[in-house]
Amino acid sequence: MSAIAFLGLGHMGSRMAARLVAAGHEVTVWNRTPGKSVAGASTAATAADAVADADVVITMLTGPEAVAAVVLGMPPRPDAVLVEMSTIGPTALGTLARKLPGVRLVDAPVGGSIGAAERGELTIFTGGVDADVEAVAPVLEALGTVKRCGGPGTGAAAKLVAITAVVTATVLLGELRELGAALHLSPDFVDGLLAAGPLAVVLERSTLPDVHYATELAEKDLGLALDHADVPLAGAALARLRAALPALAGQDFRAIATQEVTA
């Protein structure tokens, strides 16, 4: 079992840290906003205290700026492995790696929401040097299925592709519901049509009780993806998200599929 520092106790991080405790690891947690803890884990007063004796340091924070601010202020010890599980994209990950020469860095952002995190059923998009990935695989396997993507940065890249599909398709779901209403079709009838087609998985997610992916995080992640390619459909989805954000802040982004939005 490993000594793990887990930094970031939001909706996902708190559940992931609890899974690691349940798997028998020695877990020390820290959160930027004080007052959060995880049963069975030690709570550190500072990030530096949390990582001091850790074999594995995991970050699960809101975005590139938060990760840089936390990690660059308390680099892990040289023999530890830093596992970056936030969604920050390959560019920010590369910058982090350059500023932490000699640190063993694995990118491992996740697919799935709070229910999957509680059950240990996340998909973990993993990139990095083979030896480093293998070193942390027993830790990651307590959280879900490790999907090996390739070398450093490929896990961060794969997450952007995957989340762009989810967010863009969910925005499309909302537009199709609007189209159905304009054509005087009942909402249940429209959803039945969509349930038999390629949006079936997206439609199912829109009804699940154990998911939470805040609209502002969806907007951030889609923006990161669009930094890398000109993808007009995703760009249109991002515009609609931004138009809806004042009304949907803090809500799961699937609310975009139930509201009329003018972008």
N, C-alpha and C positions, 0 to 999 in steps of 0.2 A: 504494500500500500504506500501511497505517496503523501508527502506533506504538500498541501495545495494552498496557495493564496488565491482567493476569488474576489475580484474587485468589480463591484457593481451589482446592486441588489434590487434592480427594478422588477417588473413583472416576470421577465424571463430569468434573470440572474438569480433571484431568490429561490426559484424552483430548481434551477440547475445545481446550485450549491447544495440544496437539500438532498438531491439525488446522489451527489458525491459523498455526503455524510453517510447516507444509507448504504452506500457501497463499501464503507469501511475506511475511507480515506480520512486523514487528519486535515481538517479544513479550517483555515482562518479567513474570515470575511472582513471586507471594508467597503463602505459606501460613501460617496461624496457628501450626501446629506446624512448627518448623524441620526441615530435612533433606530436604524434597521439592524436586524440580526437574523440568524438562522439557527433553529434548534439543533443542538449537538455540535455546532461550530464555535470556535473562539472568535471574538470580535476585536479587531485591532483599532487603536485610536487613530492611526495614520496609515497611509498606503505603504510607507517605508517599513513600519512595524510589521505589516501583514506579510511582506515579501522577504523579510530578513532571513528566515529559516526555510523558505519554501523550495521544494524541488521543481514544482510546476507553478507558474503564475498565470492565471486566467483573467483576461479582461472582458467584461460584458457591459459596455458603456454606450452612450447615445450616439456617438459619431466620431469623426476624425479628430476634431478639436479636443474633445474630452479625453480620448485615448492618448493623444500626444501630451496633453497637460499632466495627466496622471503618470504615464509610464516614464516620460523623460525626467520626471521629478524623483523617481525612485527606481533606477534600473535594477533588474534582478541580479542576483549574484551570478558569476560567470558560468557555473556548472548547471544552473537552472534552465528550464525551457519556458519561454514566454509564449503562451497560446492566446492569440488575438481572436476572440469569438464575436466581437461586434461587427456591424456592417459598416466598413469604412472604405472599401474599394481598394484595388491594387496600387493606385498612385499613392495614396496616403500610407499604405503598408510599406511600399518601397522607401518612402521618405523616412518612416520610422526605422526601418532596417539600417539605412545609411547613418542615422543619428545614434544608433546603438551598435557600433562595430563590435563583433565578438559575441553578441548575444544570440543565443539559439532561438529563432523565431519561427513559429508555425501559425499560419493563418487558417482559421477554422470557424467561419461564420455558420450559422445554423438556419435550417428550414424547418418550419413548424411553429406552433404557438404554445400558449401556456399549458394546455392539456397534454400535448406531446412532451413538453418539458417535464411535467409531473410524472408521466409514465415512462420516461426514458426512451422516447420514440422519435427524437429529433433526427433530421438528416444533417450530417456535419460535413460541410464542404471543406476538404482539407488539402492544403498545399504546404510544401516545405521540403527541406532536405530529408531524404528517406530515413536516415538514422534518427533525426529529431522527431519525425512523425511516429516512427515505431516506438520511440521512448515514451510518448504520451498517449499512444493508442489505448492502453488499458484504462486510462482516465477517461478518455473521450467515449469509449464504448459503454461506460456507465450512463452516458447521456443519450445515446442513440446509435444510429448506423453511421460509421465513418465512410464517407464517399471520397476516395482518393482522387484528387483532380490533377496532380502533377507537382511541378516545382514551386518555389516560393511565389506567392501572389496568385496562384491559380485557384485556390479556394475562394479568395476574395473576389476574383473575377467571375467564377461560377455562380456565386451568390447573387451578383448583380444581374446576370442573365435570368436566373430563376425568379428573382423577385420582380424584375421588370415584366415577366410574363404574368405573374399573379396580379400585380397592381393594374396593369393595362387591361387585362381581361375583366377585372372587377369593375373598372370604369365603363368598359363596353357593356357589361351586364346592366348597369344603370341606364345606359343609353337605349338598350333594347327594350327595357321596361318602359321607358318614356315613349319609344316608338309604338309599342303595343297599346299604351294608353291613348296615344293620338289616333290610333286606328280603331279605337273603341273595343279592344279585346280585354277581357278580364285579367287581372294580375295573375290569378291561379292558372289560367289557360296559358298565358305567356310563359310562366315558369315551367309548366309542363312541357311546352315545346322545347325550351332550352335544356331541360333535364335530359332530353333524348339526343342532345347534340354535343359538340365539342366543349361547351361551357358547363358541362354537368358537374365537374369537380369544383369549379368556381361557385356555381350555384349552391352546391352542398356546403361549402365553407361559409357562405353567407347566412346559413341557418344554424351553425354550430354554436353551442353555448360556451365552450371552453377555449375561445380564441380572443386574443387582444393584441392588436398591432396598431398603435396610435396613428392617426392620420398624418400628424406632423413627421413621424418616422417614415411613413410610406412616401411622403413628399421628399424627404431628405434622401432616401435610398434611390428613388427614381431620378432625382437630380444628379446623384453620383454616377448612375449608369449613363446618363445623357452627356456627361463630360467626355465620354469615350467614343461616341458614335452619333451620327445624325440619323436618328430613327423617328420619323415624323409621327407615327401612331403613338409611340410612347411619349413624345413631346406634347401631343394633344391631350393625352391622359394627365400629364403633369400640369398642364394649364388648368384643367378642370379641378384637379386636386387643390391647386393653389387658390382657385376661386372659391372652393368650398371650405378651405381651412378655417376661416374665422368662425364658421358655424359648427365645424366638426372637431375642433381641437380637443384632444384628450379622448375622443371616441375611437373605437375600432374603425379603420378606414372603410370597411364594408358598408358603412352608412352612406358612402358615395353612391351606392347602387340602389338606394331607396329615396334619394332626394333629387329634385330637379336642380341643376346647376347651370348657371350661365357663365361660360368662360370667355 
